[in-house]
């Protein structure tokens, strides 16, 4: 199996992608471990996540006393060998996503769409963008390995506006905004699709919204939302029992939500909802 490589070039790119001061700790202080951060590879992209195709090892930060440079960056990382080739991952849309914690799985820290130019060794570096105002960005490093598998390294670190040196990881700097995304996480709206109905609220407040869409029926369904200059469709139709997410910033107004399967047949049978956003 080809070993995973996290070299100087990769670390330098991570710092460039983060684009700002990083969460730091003072030398000699005990470093508090963050809760494990669940991570997955999904079908679709970061805006329209499809089903999970591969769980990854949860990200962690080493605990214990800090040694070495007092300005060391606190980074969380995980390494996983997955039984999927990089070629297959690039053949259709996929994304890497990191959650806040197992208990708050609905809150995302960062996400990266898998794509880009391969390096001379056939490896791929993917930038992970901040989600839900978490303050976290990072990279995923995908390296072809033996037997058609792929070594996936996921690394994130927290950007602190204006810098700052908290006493320990997870402790906000004086005057800094509260961590992570809980204060500004999107509203999560459950949507159930069946034959032939859409079960969801018909009124919502404006703002960042994550539709958590579940196909509870026995037929294939999908989800479209139109209105206020928006027209968004799930990247992939949902087979029975499958789920997906669709993220939007909803402005006040009226929206039409429907299932587009069957060239309008499902919609005509009742899979249409009018949503009012205030």
C-alpha positions as CSV (number, residue, x, y, z in Angstrom):
1,X,0.0,0.0,0.0
2,X,1.3,3.4,-0.9
3,X,1.8,5.5,2.2
4,X,-0.1,8.8,2.7
5,X,2.2,11.8,2.3
6,X,1.6,15.1,4.2
7,X,4.7,17.1,3.1
8,X,5.9,20.6,3.3
9,X,4.1,21.6,0.1
10,X,0.8,20.2,1.4
11,X,1.1,22.1,4.7
12,X,2.0,25.3,2.9
13,X,-1.1,24.9,0.7
14,X,-3.2,24.4,3.7
15,X,-2.0,27.6,5.2
16,X,-2.6,29.5,2.0
17,X,-6.2,28.1,1.7
18,X,-6.9,29.1,5.3
19,X,-6.1,32.6,4.4
20,X,-5.9,34.2,7.8
21,X,-4.7,33.9,11.4
22,X,-5.1,30.5,12.9
23,X,-6.1,29.2,16.3
24,X,-3.0,28.9,18.4
25,X,-2.1,27.7,21.9
26,X,0.4,29.0,24.4
27,X,3.5,26.8,25.0
28,X,3.4,24.5,28.0
29,X,-0.4,24.6,28.5
30,X,-2.5,21.4,28.3
31,X,-4.2,21.2,24.9
32,X,-7.8,20.2,25.2
33,X,-9.0,17.7,22.7
34,X,-12.0,18.7,20.6
35,X,-14.8,16.1,20.2
36,X,-14.2,13.7,17.3
37,X,-15.5,15.3,14.1
38,X,-17.4,12.9,11.9
39,X,-16.5,13.1,8.2
40,X,-17.9,11.4,5.0
41,X,-17.7,11.3,1.3
42,X,-21.0,12.0,-0.4
43,X,-22.4,11.9,-3.9
44,X,-23.2,15.3,-5.2
45,X,-21.5,18.6,-4.3
46,X,-21.3,20.8,-1.2
47,X,-24.5,22.7,-2.1
48,X,-26.5,19.6,-2.9
49,X,-25.1,16.7,-0.9
50,X,-26.4,13.3,-1.9
51,X,-26.1,10.1,0.1
52,X,-23.0,9.0,2.0
53,X,-21.0,6.6,-0.1
54,X,-18.0,6.3,2.3
55,X,-17.6,7.2,6.0
56,X,-14.2,8.5,7.0
57,X,-12.3,8.3,10.2
58,X,-13.4,11.1,12.6
59,X,-11.0,14.1,12.9
60,X,-9.3,14.6,16.2
61,X,-6.6,16.8,17.7
62,X,-3.9,15.2,20.0
63,X,-4.5,15.9,23.7
64,X,-1.9,16.7,26.3
65,X,0.8,19.2,26.9
66,X,2.0,21.3,24.0
67,X,5.6,21.0,23.1
68,X,7.8,23.0,20.7
69,X,6.9,26.3,19.1
70,X,4.5,28.4,21.1
71,X,2.8,29.5,17.9
72,X,2.0,26.0,16.7
73,X,-1.2,25.7,14.8
74,X,-3.9,23.5,16.3
75,X,-5.0,21.3,13.5
76,X,-7.5,18.4,13.5
77,X,-6.8,15.5,11.2
78,X,-7.9,12.0,10.2
79,X,-6.5,9.4,7.8
80,X,-8.5,6.7,6.0
81,X,-7.9,4.1,3.3
82,X,-11.1,3.7,1.3
83,X,-12.0,0.9,-1.2
84,X,-12.8,3.4,-3.9
85,X,-10.3,4.5,-6.6
86,X,-9.6,8.1,-7.2
87,X,-10.6,7.6,-10.8
88,X,-14.1,6.6,-9.7
89,X,-14.3,9.5,-7.3
90,X,-13.6,11.9,-10.1
91,X,-15.9,10.2,-12.6
92,X,-19.0,11.8,-11.1
93,X,-19.6,14.6,-8.5
94,X,-18.5,13.8,-5.0
95,X,-17.7,15.9,-1.9
96,X,-15.9,15.6,1.5
97,X,-17.8,17.0,4.5
98,X,-16.8,17.4,8.2
99,X,-19.4,17.7,11.0
100,X,-19.2,19.5,14.3
101,X,-19.7,16.3,16.4
102,X,-21.6,13.1,16.5
103,X,-24.2,14.7,18.8
104,X,-24.6,17.8,16.5
105,X,-24.3,16.0,13.2
106,X,-26.6,18.5,11.5
107,X,-24.0,21.3,11.9
108,X,-21.2,21.3,9.3
109,X,-17.7,22.7,9.8
110,X,-16.3,22.4,6.3
111,X,-16.9,20.8,2.9
112,X,-14.9,20.4,-0.3
113,X,-16.0,19.3,-3.8
114,X,-13.6,16.6,-5.0
115,X,-12.0,17.8,-8.2
116,X,-9.0,19.6,-9.7
117,X,-5.7,18.9,-11.3
118,X,-3.7,15.9,-10.2
119,X,0.0,16.3,-9.3
120,X,2.9,14.4,-10.8
121,X,2.1,11.4,-8.6
122,X,-1.6,11.3,-9.5
123,X,-2.6,12.7,-6.1
124,X,-5.3,15.4,-5.6
125,X,-5.5,18.3,-3.1
126,X,-9.0,19.6,-2.4
127,X,-9.7,22.8,-0.5
128,X,-12.4,22.6,2.2
129,X,-14.5,25.7,2.5
130,X,-16.1,27.0,5.7
131,X,-19.7,26.1,6.3
132,X,-22.3,27.5,8.7
133,X,-19.9,30.3,9.8
134,X,-17.9,27.7,11.6
135,X,-14.6,29.4,11.2
136,X,-13.0,26.2,10.0
137,X,-11.3,25.6,6.7
138,X,-8.7,23.0,5.5
139,X,-7.8,20.5,2.8
140,X,-8.4,16.9,1.8
141,X,-5.5,15.1,0.3
142,X,-6.4,12.0,-1.8
143,X,-3.6,9.6,-2.9
144,X,-4.0,6.5,-5.1
145,X,-3.1,3.4,-3.2
146,X,-2.8,-0.4,-3.7
147,X,-5.6,-2.5,-5.2
148,X,-7.5,0.4,-6.5
149,X,-8.1,2.0,-3.1
150,X,-7.4,5.7,-2.1
151,X,-5.7,7.1,1.0
152,X,-7.7,10.1,2.2
153,X,-6.2,12.7,4.6
154,X,-8.6,15.4,5.9
155,X,-7.2,18.3,7.9
156,X,-9.0,21.4,9.3
157,X,-8.0,24.3,11.4
158,X,-9.9,27.3,12.8
159,X,-9.4,30.8,11.5
160,X,-9.7,33.5,14.2
161,X,-10.7,37.0,13.0
162,X,-7.8,39.3,13.9
163,X,-5.8,36.5,15.4
164,X,-5.6,35.7,19.1
165,X,-4.0,33.2,21.4
166,X,-6.5,31.3,23.5
167,X,-5.4,29.4,26.5
168,X,-6.3,26.1,24.9
169,X,-7.9,24.6,21.9
170,X,-11.7,25.2,22.0
171,X,-11.4,28.2,24.3
172,X,-12.4,31.5,22.6
173,X,-9.9,34.4,22.6
174,X,-10.9,37.4,24.6
175,X,-13.5,39.4,22.6
176,X,-13.7,36.7,19.9
177,X,-17.0,35.3,18.6
178,X,-18.3,32.2,20.3
179,X,-17.2,28.9,18.6
180,X,-18.2,27.1,16.4
181,X,-21.3,27.4,14.2
182,X,-23.9,26.9,16.8
183,X,-24.7,30.6,17.0
184,X,-25.3,30.9,13.3
185,X,-26.1,27.4,12.1
186,X,-28.8,27.0,9.5
187,X,-32.4,26.0,10.3
188,X,-32.8,22.3,9.4
189,X,-36.0,21.4,7.7
190,X,-37.1,17.8,7.5
191,X,-38.8,16.8,4.2
192,X,-40.4,13.4,3.6
193,X,-41.2,12.2,0.1
194,X,-43.8,9.5,-0.4
195,X,-46.4,8.3,-3.0
196,X,-47.6,11.0,-3.7
197,X,-47.0,13.7,-1.2
198,X,-44.3,16.0,0.2
199,X,-44.4,16.2,4.0
200,X,-42.8,19.4,5.2
201,X,-43.6,22.8,6.8
202,X,-45.5,25.3,4.6
203,X,-44.1,28.4,6.3
204,X,-40.5,29.1,7.4
205,X,-38.5,32.1,8.6
206,X,-36.0,33.6,6.1
207,X,-32.3,32.8,6.3
208,X,-29.9,30.0,5.9
209,X,-31.8,26.8,5.5
210,X,-30.8,23.1,5.1
211,X,-33.5,20.9,3.7
212,X,-32.9,17.3,5.0
213,X,-34.8,15.3,2.3
214,X,-35.8,11.6,2.9
215,X,-37.4,9.3,0.4
216,X,-39.8,7.4,2.6
217,X,-41.7,5.9,-0.4
218,X,-41.3,2.9,-2.6
219,X,-40.6,4.8,-5.8
220,X,-37.8,7.2,-6.9
221,X,-38.4,10.8,-6.0
222,X,-36.6,14.1,-6.2
223,X,-36.9,17.7,-5.0
224,X,-37.1,21.1,-6.7
225,X,-37.6,24.5,-5.2
226,X,-38.5,27.6,-7.3
227,X,-39.2,31.2,-6.4
228,X,-37.6,34.6,-5.6
229,X,-35.0,34.0,-8.4
230,X,-34.1,30.5,-7.1
231,X,-34.4,27.3,-8.9
232,X,-32.6,24.4,-7.2
233,X,-32.8,20.7,-7.8
234,X,-31.2,17.8,-6.0
235,X,-28.1,16.7,-7.8
236,X,-29.3,13.1,-7.8
237,X,-32.7,11.6,-7.6
238,X,-33.4,9.6,-4.4
239,X,-34.0,5.9,-4.5
240,X,-36.3,4.5,-1.8
241,X,-34.8,4.8,1.7
242,X,-32.2,7.3,0.6
243,X,-31.6,10.9,1.9
244,X,-29.9,14.1,0.7
245,X,-29.4,17.7,1.7
246,X,-30.0,20.9,-0.2
247,X,-28.7,24.2,1.2
248,X,-30.3,27.6,0.4
249,X,-30.4,31.1,1.8
250,X,-34.1,31.8,1.7
251,X,-35.4,35.3,1.1
252,X,-38.9,36.3,2.1
253,X,-41.5,35.4,-0.4
254,X,-43.4,32.4,-1.9
255,X,-41.8,29.3,-3.2
256,X,-43.1,26.2,-5.1
257,X,-41.6,22.9,-4.1
258,X,-42.3,19.7,-6.2
259,X,-41.1,16.4,-7.4
260,X,-40.0,16.5,-11.0
261,X,-39.9,12.7,-11.6
262,X,-42.1,11.3,-14.3
263,X,-42.0,14.5,-16.5
264,X,-44.5,16.1,-14.1
265,X,-46.5,13.0,-13.3
266,X,-45.5,12.9,-9.6
267,X,-46.2,16.6,-9.3
268,X,-49.6,16.2,-10.9
269,X,-50.5,13.4,-8.4
270,X,-50.0,15.7,-5.5
271,X,-46.2,16.1,-4.9
272,X,-46.3,19.9,-4.8
273,X,-46.2,22.3,-1.8
274,X,-46.4,26.1,-1.6
275,X,-43.8,27.5,0.9
276,X,-44.2,30.9,2.4
277,X,-41.0,32.5,3.8
278,X,-41.3,35.5,6.2
